[in-house]
Each structure stands twice: as structure tokens, then as C-alpha cells.
Amino acid sequence: MKTWGVGLAVLLSACTINGKSYGPGSSNSAKSTDASTASSNGGGGGGEAKKPYSSNDGLAAYPTAPADPWLAVQGDQPKRWPEDAASHWKVRSEAHDCSAKADHCLQKDAWFFVRDSDVERYMPTTAGWSVFDHEGKSAQAWNGRGVRPGPTGFTAFRTVPATKANIKVGTAVIALPRDAGKLGSENDSYNASWTYGFVEEVDLDGGFFTIKNKQDSFKLWGARVIVLQYKPGGKVEPVNGFSRNNMAVKASDVYLPE
């Protein structure tokens, strides 16, 4: 009985596993406990806390300048998103200054879509932006409304923010209505009521312009000039008198809200 008690004491006092000692006289037990505690508190072995979860994790960052219009073109066709990316597309919703300096928070591959029936009538009409999916149709962000035409019967436009150099009478534009407030997120931009039409009058110094057959005036800080056009079955082509090398704009040249 005495022998059994001594053996038990020895067993409890020290144990060696894979070359490491565990027990009251070993530091490995404490390390294991500390690591488990850190893990349960959301930290790693280095004691660093995990980054708080955000619903915008993994999404493209907000733009810091107007995008090059040709970034959304592959060869002579609009760039298409892979099926998985287009099917699970989500627009950012956290607050941001989505002025023209930030390209109105459009996706870098964004195109504006307008129904052909409206384009052919040369009448001002509602437009919405989206990206092309793997089948060449406009994708739909699952957390936004947006304007989504059918698989055919539409014209897609690539745009840049308005500047004193690129907007004039007769220019085809897509713009926010005069009473629209400042865009505060990509979701705001995606769901906005954009208007497609042709400039009738423009006050470059006053910051306003009008669209043909539309009574309301528009603000230049909410205007985007059309530079590329695409129709299903055709090719991407420059329009509005632009060429490949003269359509990009600088953030320093755009109009900003007062």
C-alpha cells in the first residue's frame, strides 16, 4: 500500500511525453493553458486580437480617383465577371464621400445600361449602372435595387466625371437629378435615379446644365460624360468625339459638391 502511494506521487509529480515534461515541476502545462485562454478570447499565439467582422470584408475598396474607362474592356468587348463573382456581387454600404473625386463610388468595371427603345427616341430616361456577368448580361447586386435591363435590347455606356474640358452642348451624359443629395456610399450610387440624355445648355462657372427635353436642371458635380458605347453583338467603341487617349480624367479636374 505504501509502495503504491509513492508510485502515484512520482507519476503526478512528473511525466514525459515526446521529450517534454509535464506536471507541477514543468512550464509546459502553463504554456498550454495560456494558449488555450488566448484562443478562447479571440487572440492568436502572439496575443493579437482578431479584426472585428465587417459585412464589407472582401469587397473592393472605394475608388480614390476616376477610373480609366478602358479598364472595363477586354479586347473589343466589355469585361465579364466570372459566374461566381457576379452571382454573389455585393455593393459596399458603409459611409463614404462618393463625389466625382471618388468616381461616384462606381465599380471599376461599371457600365451604365439604357434600354434601346429610349436611346433611339433621343429622350431623357432613367439609367442604372452594373457590371457584365459571364454571359454578357448585366449582373444584379444582391443587396441593391439598381436598374437591370433584359439580356438584349440595351446599350451600355462607359463614363467619366464631367470636367470643364469634356462637357459641352450636345454631349451625351448620365447625371444625378438636381434635387439629389450627395452620394454617401456605393449602395447610394447603385440605387440612385441616374438620368441619360444630351446636354442642351451648360454653365461651366455656375456648375449647372440642362438636358434636352428635360425641364429640370442638373448639377455638374453629379454628371458623367459618356465616352464608350457597347451594344450586344457589337464592339466597344468610343463616342462623343473621344478617342482612346483623350477620355480619362484627373481627380483634380472634376466638379465637387459645395
N, C-alpha and C positions, 0 to 999 in steps of 0.2 A: 504494500500500500504506500509505504514511504517512497519506494523506487518510482512508482507511477506518478506521484506528486512532483518529484524532482524532474522527471522527463517532461511533464506538462509545462513546468515553469520554463525549462530550456526551450521548448517548442514555441512558447508565447514570446519569449524574450528576443528571439532572432530567427529569421527564416530567409533562405537564399533561393531566389528564382532567377534563372537566366543570368546569373552572375551579379545580381543586385540584391542587397539585404533589405528586408522589410521587418518592421517591428518597432518596439519602443526605442531602440537604440539607433534607428535608421532615419535618414532625412527623406527617403523616397515616399513614404506614406504621406507626409505633409505636402510634398510637391503634388502628388496625385490629387489630394483633397483640394488644394488651391486651384489646380487646373480645372477641376470639376465645377468649383464655385464660380470661376471666371466665365466658363462656358455657359452656365445657367443664367448668368447676368447679361448675356449677350456680348461678352467680350471674347477676344481670342487669347492665345497663349501669351501674347505680348501685352495684354491688358488694355487693348484698344477697343472702344465701344463701336458697335455696328452702326452704319449710317441709317438714320430713320427712313422707313419706307416712304416712297412718294409715288403717286399714281402716274407721274410723268417719267419715272425711271425707264431708261432705254429709248426714249423718244429723241428725235433730232433736236439739237439746241436751237434756240431762237436765232434768227439771222442778225448779223451785226452790220450788214451793208446790202445794197441791192445786188441780186444775183445776176450773173452773166446769162442772158437769155438762151444761149446755146448749150448750157449745162443740161437742159431738159430735152436735148435732141441726140439721137443715136443714128448716125448716117444721115438719111433724109426723112427719118420717122421720129415721132415723139418717143422719149424714153419710157419704157414699160416697166412697171414694178413686178417682181415675182409674185406668184399667186398667193403665197403665204403672207407676204408683207402687205399686199393690197387688201386681203381679206381681213386682216387684223389691224388695219390702219386706224390710228387714233390721233386726234389733234390735241395740242397742249392747251391746258385750261388755266395755268397759274398766271397771275397778273404780270404784264409786261408792257412797255411802251412800244406799241405796234404802229409807229408812224412810218412814213416813207423811208426814213433813215434805216429802219429795220425791215425794209421791203414789205411793209404792211403785214409782216409775220406770215408770208406765204411760204409753203414748202418750196425748196429749191427746184423741185421738178413740177411745180404747179402750172396748170393751164386753165384759162377761163373758157367755159363752154357756153355757147349760144345756139339756140335752135336755128336751123337753116331757114325756116319759114320767116323768122324775124329778121335775119340777116338780109334776105332777098327783098324785103319790103323797105329797107333802109329806115326802119323805125326804131326809136329807142326802146329797149326792152331789158328785162332782168337777166343778169348773167351770174354765174357762180363758178368758183374755182375748185379744181380737184386734181388728181393725178391719173395717169393711164394705168390700167391693170394689165395683166399678162395677155389678155385677149384684145387689147386695144380699145377698151371701153373706159368710161370714167368710173373710178372707184368711189366708194362711199365710206367716209369716216364713220365708225360705229357709234361715236359719241357726239355727232353733229348732224344737223339737218342738211344744209347745203342744197345746191341745185344740181340735179342729176338727169341729164337727157337720156334718150334711148341709145341703143348701140349704134344707130346710124342716124342720119338726118341732123347732124350738128356740125358746127365749125368751132375749132379750138384755137385760142389765141394765147400767145406768149406776150407778156407785157413788162414794162419797166416804169418806175415812178416818173411823174411829169417833172420837167425842168423848163427853164426859160428857153432852152435851145431846142427841145423836141416837141413842144406842143404849139399848134397854130390852127387857124381856121381851116376846117376840112379834115383835121386829124381824127382818125378813129380811136376812141378811148373807151375805157371802162372805169367807172368812178363811183364813189360813195355819194349818196344824196346830200344836199346842203344841210339838212337837219340831223345828219348822222353825228353821233358823238365820236370822240377819239376811240380807236380800237384798243382794247385792254388785254387782249390775249389772242392766240391763234384761233381759238374757238370763236371769238367775236368776228374775226376776219372771215372765217369759213362760213359762218351763218349770216353774214351781212347781206343787205339788199344792194348789190352792185348793179350799176346801170351801163348798158352798152349803147353807144351812139357816136355821132360825129359832131365835132366842135363847130359851133356857129359863130360865137364871139368869145374873145378871151381878153381878160385884163391881167396882164402879167404882173404888174405892180400891185394891183389891188388883191390879187390872189383868187380871182373868181373867173368862171367861164360858163357859157351856156351850151346846151346840146340841141341840135336841130330837132324841131317838132316836140320839144320838151319845154314847158313853161318855167320850171324851176331852174335856178342857177346852181352851180356846183363849186366846191372849193378845190383849188389846185392841190392842196396837201392830200386830198383823197383821190386824186386822179392817177390813172395808169395808162400809158400810151401803148397801143398795140404795135408790136414790131415783127412778130412772126405769126403765120397762119397755117392751119392744117385742116384738111377735110378728109374723112375716111376714104381710103383707096387712092389718095394722092400723096403728095410730098410736102414736107415743111418748107415754106417759102417766106422770105422777107416781104413785108408790106409797108404801107405808109411812106414809101420812098426811102426806107432804110436799106443798108447793105450789111454784110456780115460784120464789118469792122467799125460801124458808127452807131450802134444801138445801145451799148452798155452805158450806164450812168454811174456817177460817183455819189456817195452819201452826202458829200459837201454841197452838191448842186440841187438837191431835192427841196421841195416846199415842206415846211413843218407847221403844225398847228400853233396858233398863238397862245 
